[in-house]
Amino acid sequence: MSIYGLSPETAMKVTDFSFNLPEALVAQRPPAERGQSRLMTLSRSTGRREHRRVAELPDILAPDFRSGGGTKGPLLVFNNSRVRKARLLGRSLSSGASVEFLLLERRDGHTWLAMTQRARRRRPGSRYIFAEGLPGETEGEIAGAEGEFRLIAFDRPVGEAWLERYGHIPLPPYIRRGDTPEDAERYQTVYAEDPAAGGDFARRSAAAPTAGLHFTDELLAALAGRGIEIAFVTLHVGLGTFLPVRVPLVEDHRMHEEFFFISPETAAAVENARAGGRRIIAVGTTSLRALESAWEPAPQKAPGGGRLRQGEGTTGIFIYPGYTFKAADALFTNFHTPQSTLLMLVSAFAGREFILESYAEAVREGYRFFSYGDAMLIL
């Protein structure tokens, strides 16, 4: 029996979460206007699919409470983490070759844990130069390894101010182009917040919580105007979200831990929504993982189904089919890459066959996929 409660006979293969996707449907750029993407809605109770627009969300969600005569609609929970310019482009001082590092976690003012291509070549003592010829020029030296990741020590402090000026937006590898000034705005949610603590070395994300990229200030105001409540959690996106699965069996994959925070206001909003029988809708898989990670079940024989624990923590939660959801009733999300933990999560939420059928329909209908692509609402 595995630690996730599946016997070897019922273990799922990673290849069970594959689908065919024409490369032309991988969105290389954001839509012309934020909030104008297509939206596929899925009903888990009826199996029905509809093709709508993200801009229609207030109309889609408003009937959720009007039919019951209530005065408040569902609660939408967003991840307000801010993306850092964590991608560094440099040059090897020994070979002159171009190099790229993705900074993931600060260990001290000068040292970061990083991902890099051809990591085996990045041996301790290897040196690289970044922001060459510019006022912020710095050298970095490989100071150690942690599995497939590398510790890189810089000869000057590398914090948010330096990264904002000399770093690059960490576009995912399936976007086959360099980042542009447009990406600095569009690969960031409109409600992203600067962390209150940490100053130049505050926690931030190494990738965007991309479901939130669809929302504009105007759409948020329209949702609030229809009685739909909004709350925020923080989960700083890192390896736990986007590291590929490299084992054949799903249950053998281990997630890396990510930091999350639940404010007292959000915990109260979730508790009030639960008490009022209102739907809780996670906007994005990171919001969902934060909610599920912070959920405390009620003591045995106690009334109610539990509560959301406020405060900060770390999570390595891995959600795949067979998981019982406790905090969220619906999910707004993007379309995810084949064989990824994110596809496994949405399959746990709506059923693997239903999700793969829906993805196949999205391909037939010409939906745009992944970070800058279209969206899905699972009700």
BAZA-287697 format. One line per field, with one value per residue (C-alpha): residue number from 1; residue in three letters; x, y, z. Coordinates in nm, 2 decimals, m for minus. Example, Ala and Ser with C-alpha at 12.3 -4.5 7.8 and 13.67 -1.06 7.14 Angstrom:
<atoms>
k <- (1:2)
r <- (ALA:SER)
px <- (1.23:1.37)
py <- (m0.45:m0.11)
pz <- (0.78:0.71)
</atoms>
This chain:
<atoms>
k <- (1:2:3:4:5:6:7:8:9:10:11:12:13:14:15:16:17:18:19:20:21:22:23:24:25:26:27:28:29:30:31:32:33:34:35:36:37:38:39:40:41:42:43:44:45:46:47:48:49:50:51:52:53:54:55:56:57:58:59:60:61:62:63:64:65:66:67:68:69:70:71:72:73:74:75:76:77:78:79:80:81:82:83:84:85:86:87:88:89:90:91:92:93:94:95:96:97:98:99:100:101:102:103:104:105:106:107:108:109:110:111:112:113:114:115:116:117:118:119:120:121:122:123:124:125:126:127:128:129:130:131:132:133:134:135:136:137:138:139:140:141:142:143:144:145:146:147:148:149:150:151:152:153:154:155:156:157:158:159:160:161:162:163:164:165:166:167:168:169:170:171:172:173:174:175:176:177:178:179:180:181:182:183:184:185:186:187:188:189:190:191:192:193:194:195:196:197:198:199:200:201:202:203:204:205:206:207:208:209:210:211:212:213:214:215:216:217:218:219:220:221:222:223:224:225:226:227:228:229:230:231:232:233:234:235:236:237:238:239:240:241:242:243:244:245:246:247:248:249:250:251:252:253:254:255:256:257:258:259:260:261:262:263:264:265:266:267:268:269:270:271:272:273:274:275:276:277:278:279:280:281:282:283:284:285:286:287:288:289:290:291:292:293:294:295:296:297:298:299:300:301:302:303:304:305:306:307:308:309:310:311:312:313:314:315:316:317:318:319:320:321:322:323:324:325:326:327:328:329:330:331:332:333:334:335:336:337:338:339:340:341:342:343:344:345:346:347:348:349:350:351:352:353:354:355:356:357:358:359:360:361:362:363:364:365:366:367:368:369:370:371:372:373:374:375:376:377:378:379)
r <- (MET:SER:ILE:TYR:GLY:LEU:SER:PRO:GLU:THR:ALA:MET:LYS:VAL:THR:ASP:PHE:SER:PHE:ASN:LEU:PRO:GLU:ALA:LEU:VAL:ALA:GLN:ARG:PRO:PRO:ALA:GLU:ARG:GLY:GLN:SER:ARG:LEU:MET:THR:LEU:SER:ARG:SER:THR:GLY:ARG:ARG:GLU:HIS:ARG:ARG:VAL:ALA:GLU:LEU:PRO:ASP:ILE:LEU:ALA:PRO:ASP:PHE:ARG:SER:GLY:GLY:GLY:THR:LYS:GLY:PRO:LEU:LEU:VAL:PHE:ASN:ASN:SER:ARG:VAL:ARG:LYS:ALA:ARG:LEU:LEU:GLY:ARG:SER:LEU:SER:SER:GLY:ALA:SER:VAL:GLU:PHE:LEU:LEU:LEU:GLU:ARG:ARG:ASP:GLY:HIS:THR:TRP:LEU:ALA:MET:THR:GLN:ARG:ALA:ARG:ARG:ARG:ARG:PRO:GLY:SER:ARG:TYR:ILE:PHE:ALA:GLU:GLY:LEU:PRO:GLY:GLU:THR:GLU:GLY:GLU:ILE:ALA:GLY:ALA:GLU:GLY:GLU:PHE:ARG:LEU:ILE:ALA:PHE:ASP:ARG:PRO:VAL:GLY:GLU:ALA:TRP:LEU:GLU:ARG:TYR:GLY:HIS:ILE:PRO:LEU:PRO:PRO:TYR:ILE:ARG:ARG:GLY:ASP:THR:PRO:GLU:ASP:ALA:GLU:ARG:TYR:GLN:THR:VAL:TYR:ALA:GLU:ASP:PRO:ALA:ALA:GLY:GLY:ASP:PHE:ALA:ARG:ARG:SER:ALA:ALA:ALA:PRO:THR:ALA:GLY:LEU:HIS:PHE:THR:ASP:GLU:LEU:LEU:ALA:ALA:LEU:ALA:GLY:ARG:GLY:ILE:GLU:ILE:ALA:PHE:VAL:THR:LEU:HIS:VAL:GLY:LEU:GLY:THR:PHE:LEU:PRO:VAL:ARG:VAL:PRO:LEU:VAL:GLU:ASP:HIS:ARG:MET:HIS:GLU:GLU:PHE:PHE:PHE:ILE:SER:PRO:GLU:THR:ALA:ALA:ALA:VAL:GLU:ASN:ALA:ARG:ALA:GLY:GLY:ARG:ARG:ILE:ILE:ALA:VAL:GLY:THR:THR:SER:LEU:ARG:ALA:LEU:GLU:SER:ALA:TRP:GLU:PRO:ALA:PRO:GLN:LYS:ALA:PRO:GLY:GLY:GLY:ARG:LEU:ARG:GLN:GLY:GLU:GLY:THR:THR:GLY:ILE:PHE:ILE:TYR:PRO:GLY:TYR:THR:PHE:LYS:ALA:ALA:ASP:ALA:LEU:PHE:THR:ASN:PHE:HIS:THR:PRO:GLN:SER:THR:LEU:LEU:MET:LEU:VAL:SER:ALA:PHE:ALA:GLY:ARG:GLU:PHE:ILE:LEU:GLU:SER:TYR:ALA:GLU:ALA:VAL:ARG:GLU:GLY:TYR:ARG:PHE:PHE:SER:TYR:GLY:ASP:ALA:MET:LEU:ILE:LEU)
px <- (0.00:0.14:0.14:m0.15:m0.37:m0.35:m0.26:m0.02:m0.32:m0.49:m0.18:m0.21:0.05:0.17:0.10:m0.27:m0.27:m0.15:m0.33:m0.25:m0.21:m0.11:0.18:m0.01:m0.26:0.01:m0.04:0.28:0.15:m0.13:m0.46:m0.49:m0.69:m0.68:m1.01:m1.12:m1.02:m1.26:m1.40:m1.52:m1.76:m1.80:m2.08:m1.97:m2.33:m2.47:m2.15:m2.25:m1.99:m2.05:m1.84:m1.84:m1.61:m1.42:m1.60:m1.93:m1.83:m2.06:m2.35:m2.25:m2.20:m2.48:m2.76:m2.57:m2.74:m3.03:m3.23:m3.21:m3.31:m2.98:m2.80:m2.45:m2.31:m2.02:m1.68:m1.40:m1.05:m0.75:m0.37:m0.22:0.15:0.37:0.60:0.97:1.20:1.37:1.52:1.89:2.07:2.45:2.78:3.01:3.35:3.53:3.36:3.19:2.86:2.53:2.37:2.03:1.93:1.59:1.63:1.39:1.48:1.71:1.95:2.12:2.18:2.43:2.32:2.02:1.90:1.84:1.73:1.95:1.97:2.24:2.28:2.55:2.79:2.74:3.00:3.12:3.36:3.21:3.17:2.93:2.88:2.54:2.43:2.76:2.88:2.60:2.61:2.47:2.73:2.78:2.97:2.81:2.99:2.84:2.87:2.71:2.43:2.10:2.00:1.94:1.94:2.24:2.34:2.48:2.67:2.70:2.97:2.71:2.37:2.10:1.76:1.44:1.57:1.85:1.63:1.37:1.63:1.84:1.63:1.38:1.02:1.03:0.82:0.77:0.98:0.68:0.67:0.94:1.05:1.23:1.04:0.93:0.82:0.46:0.53:0.63:0.27:0.07:0.25:0.14:m0.20:m0.36:m0.41:m0.06:0.07:0.42:0.49:0.47:0.78:1.12:1.21:1.45:1.45:1.08:0.92:0.77:0.68:0.90:0.60:0.26:m0.06:m0.19:m0.56:m0.56:m0.41:m0.76:m0.90:m0.91:m1.00:m1.33:m1.41:m1.34:m1.57:m1.84:m1.82:m1.85:m2.14:m2.33:m2.29:m1.99:m1.74:m1.37:m1.09:m0.71:m0.46:m0.09:0.10:0.44:0.47:0.79:0.90:0.60:0.38:0.58:0.85:0.79:0.69:0.98:0.85:0.63:0.37:0.18:0.20:0.58:0.61:0.70:0.61:0.86:0.73:0.59:0.51:0.15:m0.03:m0.40:m0.51:m0.76:m1.00:m0.99:m1.03:m1.34:m1.47:m1.44:m1.61:m1.90:m1.95:m1.95:m2.20:m2.42:m2.41:m2.24:m2.00:m1.63:m1.45:m1.07:m0.92:m0.63:m0.47:m0.23:m0.53:m0.69:m0.37:m0.34:m0.70:m0.67:m0.34:m0.48:m0.81:m0.84:m1.11:m1.35:m1.28:m1.46:m1.83:m1.80:m2.06:m1.95:m1.69:m1.39:m1.23:m0.96:m0.65:m0.52:m0.14:0.15:0.29:0.45:0.29:0.40:0.04:0.00:m0.36:m0.45:m0.76:m0.88:m0.83:m1.13:m1.17:m1.26:m1.24:m1.33:m1.65:m1.55:m1.24:m1.15:m0.83:m0.63:m0.56:m0.25:0.04:0.02:0.14:0.17:0.07:m0.18:m0.36:m0.37:m0.52:m0.80:m0.86:m0.91:m1.16:m1.37:m1.27:m0.99:m1.21:m1.43:m1.12:m0.95:m1.27:m1.30:m0.94:m1.01:m1.31:m1.10:m0.85:m1.13:m1.27:m0.93:m0.88:m0.55:m0.35:m0.13:m0.02:m0.14:m0.42:m0.80:m0.97:m1.20:m1.46:m1.54:m1.87)
py <- (0.00:0.34:0.65:0.78:0.48:0.31:m0.05:m0.15:m0.30:0.04:0.25:0.50:0.54:0.89:0.80:0.78:1.16:1.21:1.38:1.49:1.86:2.03:2.27:2.55:2.56:2.64:3.01:3.19:3.53:3.67:3.76:4.11:4.21:4.06:3.90:3.82:3.45:3.17:2.97:2.61:2.53:2.18:2.05:1.75:1.67:1.66:1.61:1.91:2.13:2.48:2.73:3.08:3.37:3.47:3.81:3.62:3.50:3.74:3.61:3.25:3.27:3.51:3.25:3.04:3.23:3.41:3.09:3.05:3.40:3.48:3.81:3.68:3.47:3.22:3.30:3.33:3.26:3.40:3.35:3.70:3.60:3.82:3.68:3.78:3.82:3.50:3.41:3.50:3.50:3.49:3.36:3.09:3.24:2.92:2.84:3.16:2.97:3.13:3.00:3.03:2.99:3.01:3.13:2.94:3.00:3.24:3.08:3.41:3.75:3.61:3.25:3.10:2.75:2.74:2.53:2.52:2.34:2.07:2.08:1.81:2.05:2.31:2.17:2.33:2.61:2.69:3.06:3.28:3.64:3.82:4.17:4.19:4.54:4.69:4.87:4.56:4.32:4.02:3.69:3.37:3.05:2.71:2.65:2.31:2.08:1.96:1.67:1.82:2.18:2.40:2.65:2.96:3.22:3.57:3.82:4.09:4.07:3.97:4.07:4.20:4.54:4.38:4.12:4.37:4.56:4.28:3.96:3.83:3.72:3.34:3.24:2.86:2.66:2.59:2.96:2.96:3.32:3.57:3.78:4.13:4.44:4.33:4.01:4.21:4.32:4.03:3.75:3.92:3.92:4.27:4.20:4.06:4.20:4.28:4.08:4.29:4.13:4.05:4.37:4.31:3.94:3.88:3.56:3.57:3.32:3.17:3.12:3.29:3.16:3.17:3.12:3.47:3.63:3.64:3.88:4.26:4.53:4.58:4.21:4.19:4.49:4.33:4.01:4.21:4.41:4.08:3.98:3.75:3.77:3.77:3.66:3.60:3.34:3.34:3.05:3.13:2.91:2.70:2.35:2.19:2.33:2.30:2.04:1.76:1.41:1.18:0.85:0.60:0.56:0.86:0.77:0.76:1.13:1.36:1.73:2.00:2.22:2.57:2.85:2.96:3.20:3.23:3.56:3.59:3.77:3.49:3.22:3.41:3.45:3.07:2.99:3.23:3.09:2.74:2.83:3.00:2.70:2.91:2.77:2.82:2.85:2.83:3.04:2.83:2.51:2.70:2.86:2.52:2.36:2.63:2.59:2.21:2.23:2.47:2.28:2.13:1.86:1.88:1.67:1.34:1.37:1.75:1.94:2.08:1.97:2.15:2.49:2.68:2.73:3.09:3.17:3.05:2.71:2.50:2.24:1.95:1.83:1.61:1.59:1.32:1.10:0.94:1.26:1.38:1.76:1.94:2.31:2.40:2.32:2.45:2.54:2.80:2.70:2.70:2.40:2.21:2.02:1.65:1.42:1.71:1.73:2.01:1.78:1.51:1.77:1.88:1.51:1.45:1.73:1.63:1.27:1.17:1.06:1.37:1.60:1.42:1.42:1.79:1.85:1.66:1.88:2.19:2.08:2.03:2.37:2.54:2.65:2.81:2.61:2.67:2.98:3.25:3.03:2.99:2.88:2.62:2.65:2.32:2.34)
pz <- (0.00:m0.09:0.14:m0.08:m0.01:m0.35:m0.40:m0.67:m0.86:m0.88:m0.93:m1.22:m1.49:m1.58:m1.94:m1.84:m1.85:m2.20:m2.49:m2.84:m2.89:m3.22:m3.15:m3.33:m3.03:m2.77:m2.71:m2.77:m2.67:m2.45:m2.62:m2.76:m2.45:m2.10:m2.01:m2.37:m2.38:m2.44:m2.15:m2.15:m1.87:m1.74:m1.53:m1.32:m1.23:m1.59:m1.80:m2.01:m2.17:m2.30:m2.49:m2.34:m2.28:m1.96:m1.98:m1.92:m1.57:m1.39:m1.58:m1.55:m1.17:m1.07:m1.10:m0.85:m0.57:m0.73:m0.77:m0.39:m0.32:m0.14:m0.13:m0.18:m0.46:m0.46:m0.31:m0.56:m0.41:m0.60:m0.55:m0.52:m0.54:m0.75:m1.01:m0.99:m1.29:m1.19:m1.53:m1.57:m1.90:m1.89:m2.03:m1.92:m1.83:m1.94:m2.27:m2.36:m2.41:m2.33:m2.01:m1.84:m1.48:m1.31:m0.96:m0.73:m0.36:m0.19:0.06:0.16:0.01:m0.24:m0.29:m0.47:m0.55:m0.93:m1.22:m1.53:m1.85:m1.89:m1.51:m1.51:m1.68:m1.41:m1.17:m0.85:m0.93:m1.27:m1.31:m1.52:m1.58:m1.58:m1.69:m1.86:m1.94:m1.74:m1.40:m1.23:m1.38:m1.15:m1.15:m1.02:m0.92:m0.87:m0.50:m0.48:m0.60:m0.46:m0.68:m1.03:m0.90:m0.84:m0.58:m0.74:m0.53:m0.67:m0.60:m0.50:m0.34:m0.59:m0.46:m0.61:m0.71:m0.91:m1.06:m1.16:m1.36:m1.50:m1.47:m1.72:m1.70:m1.64:m1.94:m1.96:m2.21:m2.44:m2.52:m2.78:m2.78:m2.55:m2.31:m2.40:m2.21:m2.27:m2.07:m1.77:m1.74:m1.90:m1.71:m1.38:m1.24:m1.19:m0.82:m0.74:m0.42:m0.30:0.01:0.33:0.48:0.35:0.16:m0.12:m0.04:0.00:m0.12:m0.47:m0.75:m1.01:m1.24:m1.28:m1.12:m1.48:m1.42:m1.27:m1.58:m1.73:m1.48:m1.52:m1.27:m1.46:m1.45:m1.08:m1.02:m1.24:m1.03:m0.71:m0.85:m0.90:m0.53:m0.60:m0.31:m0.37:m0.13:m0.17:m0.06:m0.13:m0.27:m0.41:m0.72:m0.74:m0.82:m0.65:m0.93:m1.25:m1.21:m1.46:m1.34:m1.41:m1.27:m1.45:m1.17:m1.05:m0.68:m0.69:m0.77:m0.48:m0.49:m0.37:m0.10:m0.16:0.09:0.14:0.35:0.46:0.60:0.88:0.64:0.39:0.66:0.78:0.42:0.36:0.69:0.62:0.27:0.41:0.68:0.42:0.18:m0.09:m0.34:m0.30:m0.63:m0.65:m0.92:m1.03:m0.92:m0.68:m0.50:m0.47:m0.33:m0.07:0.04:0.06:0.24:0.50:0.56:0.91:0.94:1.22:1.53:1.53:1.61:1.60:1.39:1.06:0.81:0.93:0.89:0.70:0.91:0.89:0.89:0.69:0.61:0.34:0.13:m0.08:m0.14:m0.45:m0.57:m0.83:m0.89:m0.57:m0.36:m0.17:m0.19:0.13:0.08:m0.28:m0.47:m0.82:m1.01:m1.27:m1.44:m1.77:m1.99:m1.87:m2.02:m2.08:m1.80:m1.55:m1.19:m1.28:m1.53:m1.26:m1.02:m1.25:m1.33:m0.96:m0.95:m1.25:m1.34:m1.58:m1.87:m1.85:m1.85:m2.14:m2.34:m2.27:m2.37:m2.70:m2.76:m2.69:m2.95:m3.21:m3.13:m3.16:m2.80:m2.71:m2.45:m2.14:m1.97:m2.22:m2.34:m2.28:m1.96:m1.81:m1.54:m1.36:m1.17)
</atoms>
